[in-house]
Amino acid sequence: KKMAIEAIYRRPNTSKPAPGHKIYPYLLRKLAVTRPNQVWATDITYIPMARGFVYLIAIVDWFSRRVLSWRLSITLETDFCIEALEEALTRFGAPGIFNTDQGSQFTSMAFTAVLKREKIAISMDGRGAWRDNVFVERLWRSVKYEEVYLRAYGSVSEARASIGRYLAFYNGRRPHSSLDRRTPDTVYFNQPLLAAA
């Protein structure tokens, strides 16, 4: 890393803006996030397989870091993003603010219409400002280094099952230093911290 030596490969760009799509302001600067369902965030990442790749979207609660829903897709169409959003809304209600990057999936009329229907304030990161969505970026790092890079999925169904097991572990059993060694489930559902056995 110090010598700036790296593999040369085509990096997938999952955050391409679309001309004519409305961009919303970033609402989270200096905002104190103090409870579950105050702010949700989402992003899409690239998941390599033994042959080919898929895309993963996750809807994350900012306060607890809990993954509320997720989907895999072989394309970057908006449908799988809307499916993940609708599942999170059905299971957990609506957040006050929903934050995304400026990718065409999230600026599309179809995606923003779901947020507007639920009267959710729409927030978008600045161009190229990954820090604006840092909690989802941290999730991607965990997913890739603790799960994806240790496997070579042979199929989409294998990737879906294995990532599903990891995300259940991430929510329910993996303690987070930023949550005082509690799990996202414990914080999201406001459960008391159990004493160490």
C-alpha positions as CSV (number, residue, x, y, z in Angstrom):
1,K,0.0,0.0,0.0
2,K,2.8,2.4,0.9
3,M,4.4,1.7,-2.5
4,A,1.1,2.3,-4.3
5,I,1.3,-1.2,-5.9
6,E,-2.1,-2.7,-6.8
7,A,-3.7,-5.1,-9.2
8,I,-4.9,-3.5,-12.4
9,Y,-8.5,-4.5,-13.0
10,R,-11.8,-2.9,-14.0
11,R,-13.6,-1.6,-10.9
12,P,-17.3,-1.8,-11.1
13,N,-19.0,1.6,-10.7
14,T,-22.3,1.0,-8.9
15,S,-23.1,4.7,-8.3
16,K,-23.6,6.2,-11.7
17,P,-25.9,9.2,-11.7
18,A,-28.6,9.4,-14.4
19,P,-29.0,12.6,-16.4
20,G,-32.3,14.4,-15.4
21,H,-32.8,12.6,-12.1
22,K,-33.4,14.9,-9.2
23,I,-30.6,15.0,-6.6
24,Y,-31.7,15.7,-3.0
25,P,-29.6,17.6,-0.3
26,Y,-27.6,15.7,2.3
27,L,-29.5,16.0,5.6
28,L,-27.3,14.2,8.0
29,R,-24.5,16.7,8.5
30,K,-24.3,17.6,12.3
31,L,-27.5,15.6,12.9
32,A,-27.5,13.7,16.2
33,V,-28.8,10.2,15.5
34,T,-30.2,9.0,18.8
35,R,-32.7,6.2,18.1
36,P,-33.6,3.3,15.8
37,N,-35.6,4.2,12.7
38,Q,-34.5,7.8,12.8
39,V,-32.2,7.3,9.8
40,W,-31.9,4.5,7.3
41,A,-29.2,4.2,4.7
42,T,-28.5,2.0,1.7
43,D,-25.9,1.3,-0.9
44,I,-25.1,-1.3,-3.6
45,T,-21.8,-3.2,-3.7
46,Y,-20.2,-5.7,-6.1
47,I,-19.9,-9.3,-5.0
48,P,-17.4,-11.5,-7.0
49,M,-18.2,-15.2,-7.5
50,A,-16.1,-18.1,-8.8
51,R,-17.5,-17.1,-12.2
52,G,-19.1,-13.8,-12.7
53,F,-20.5,-11.5,-10.1
54,V,-23.7,-10.2,-8.5
55,Y,-24.7,-7.0,-6.8
56,L,-25.8,-6.7,-3.2
57,I,-28.0,-4.0,-1.7
58,A,-28.6,-3.6,2.0
59,I,-30.9,-1.3,4.0
60,V,-29.2,-0.3,7.2
61,D,-30.5,1.4,10.4
62,W,-27.9,4.1,11.2
63,F,-28.3,4.1,15.0
64,S,-28.0,0.3,15.5
65,R,-26.1,-0.7,12.3
66,R,-28.7,-3.4,11.9
67,V,-29.3,-4.8,8.3
68,L,-33.0,-4.5,7.9
69,S,-33.3,-6.1,4.5
70,W,-31.1,-7.0,1.6
71,R,-31.2,-8.4,-2.0
72,L,-28.8,-9.9,-4.6
73,S,-29.2,-9.2,-8.3
74,I,-27.4,-10.1,-11.5
75,T,-28.2,-6.6,-12.9
76,L,-28.2,-3.0,-11.7
77,E,-31.9,-2.5,-12.5
78,T,-33.9,-0.6,-9.9
79,D,-36.3,-3.4,-9.1
80,F,-34.2,-5.3,-6.5
81,C,-33.6,-2.0,-4.7
82,I,-37.3,-1.3,-4.4
83,E,-37.9,-4.9,-3.3
84,A,-35.4,-4.4,-0.4
85,L,-36.9,-1.1,0.5
86,E,-40.5,-2.4,0.5
87,E,-39.5,-5.4,2.7
88,A,-37.8,-3.1,5.2
89,L,-40.8,-0.8,5.3
90,T,-43.2,-3.7,5.7
91,R,-41.3,-5.3,8.5
92,F,-40.0,-2.3,10.5
93,G,-42.2,0.8,9.6
94,A,-40.8,4.0,8.1
95,P,-37.7,5.9,9.1
96,G,-37.7,9.7,9.4
97,I,-34.8,10.1,6.9
98,F,-33.5,7.8,4.2
99,N,-30.0,8.3,2.9
100,T,-28.4,7.1,-0.3
101,D,-25.7,8.0,-2.8
102,Q,-26.6,9.6,-6.1
103,G,-26.7,6.3,-8.1
104,S,-29.4,6.1,-10.8
105,Q,-31.3,3.4,-8.9
106,F,-31.8,5.7,-5.9
107,T,-32.5,8.9,-7.9
108,S,-35.1,7.1,-10.1
109,M,-38.7,8.2,-10.0
110,A,-39.7,4.6,-9.0
111,F,-37.4,4.5,-5.9
112,T,-38.1,8.0,-4.7
113,A,-41.8,7.5,-5.2
114,V,-41.8,4.8,-2.5
115,L,-40.0,7.2,-0.1
116,K,-42.4,10.0,-0.9
117,R,-45.4,7.7,-0.5
118,E,-44.3,7.0,3.1
119,K,-43.5,10.7,3.7
120,I,-39.8,9.9,4.4
121,A,-37.3,12.8,4.0
122,I,-34.8,12.0,1.2
123,S,-31.1,12.6,1.8
124,M,-28.3,12.0,-0.7
125,D,-24.5,11.9,-0.3
126,G,-22.3,14.5,-2.0
127,R,-20.7,13.3,-5.3
128,G,-17.9,10.8,-4.4
129,A,-18.3,11.5,-0.6
130,W,-18.2,7.9,0.7
131,R,-17.9,9.3,4.3
132,D,-21.5,10.5,4.0
133,N,-22.6,6.9,4.1
134,V,-19.8,5.5,6.3
135,F,-21.9,3.0,8.2
136,V,-22.9,1.2,5.0
137,E,-19.3,1.3,3.8
138,R,-18.2,-0.3,7.1
139,L,-20.8,-3.0,6.5
140,W,-19.4,-3.7,3.1
141,R,-15.9,-4.1,4.5
142,S,-17.1,-6.6,7.1
143,V,-19.2,-8.6,4.6
144,K,-16.3,-8.8,2.1
145,Y,-13.4,-9.6,4.5
146,E,-15.4,-11.8,6.8
147,E,-17.5,-13.6,4.2
148,V,-17.2,-12.9,0.5
149,Y,-13.4,-13.0,0.1
150,L,-13.2,-16.3,2.0
151,R,-15.6,-18.0,-0.4
152,A,-15.8,-18.6,-4.2
153,Y,-19.6,-18.9,-4.7
154,G,-20.5,-21.3,-7.4
155,S,-23.9,-19.9,-8.1
156,V,-26.2,-17.0,-7.2
157,S,-28.3,-19.3,-5.0
158,E,-25.1,-20.3,-3.1
159,A,-24.1,-16.7,-2.7
160,R,-27.6,-15.8,-1.5
161,A,-27.6,-18.6,1.2
162,S,-24.1,-17.9,2.4
163,I,-24.5,-14.1,2.6
164,G,-27.8,-14.6,4.3
165,R,-26.2,-16.7,7.0
166,Y,-23.5,-14.1,7.5
167,L,-25.9,-11.2,7.8
168,A,-27.9,-13.1,10.4
169,F,-24.7,-13.6,12.3
170,Y,-23.8,-9.9,11.8
171,N,-27.1,-8.7,13.2
172,G,-27.5,-11.2,16.0
173,R,-24.2,-12.5,17.2
174,R,-21.3,-10.2,16.1
175,P,-20.5,-7.6,18.7
176,H,-19.6,-4.1,17.5
177,S,-17.0,-1.9,19.3
178,S,-19.0,1.2,18.3
179,L,-22.1,-0.3,20.0
180,D,-20.2,-1.0,23.3
181,R,-19.7,-4.6,22.2
182,R,-23.4,-5.1,21.7
183,T,-25.0,-6.6,18.6
184,P,-27.1,-4.6,16.1
185,D,-30.2,-6.7,17.1
186,T,-29.6,-5.8,20.8
187,V,-29.4,-2.1,20.1
188,Y,-32.2,-2.0,17.4
189,F,-34.7,-3.8,19.6
190,N,-33.6,-2.0,22.7
191,Q,-32.7,-5.2,24.6
192,P,-30.8,-5.0,27.8
193,L,-27.1,-6.0,27.6
194,L,-26.7,-9.5,29.1
195,A,-23.9,-10.0,31.6
196,A,-21.0,-12.0,30.4
197,A,-21.3,-15.7,31.5
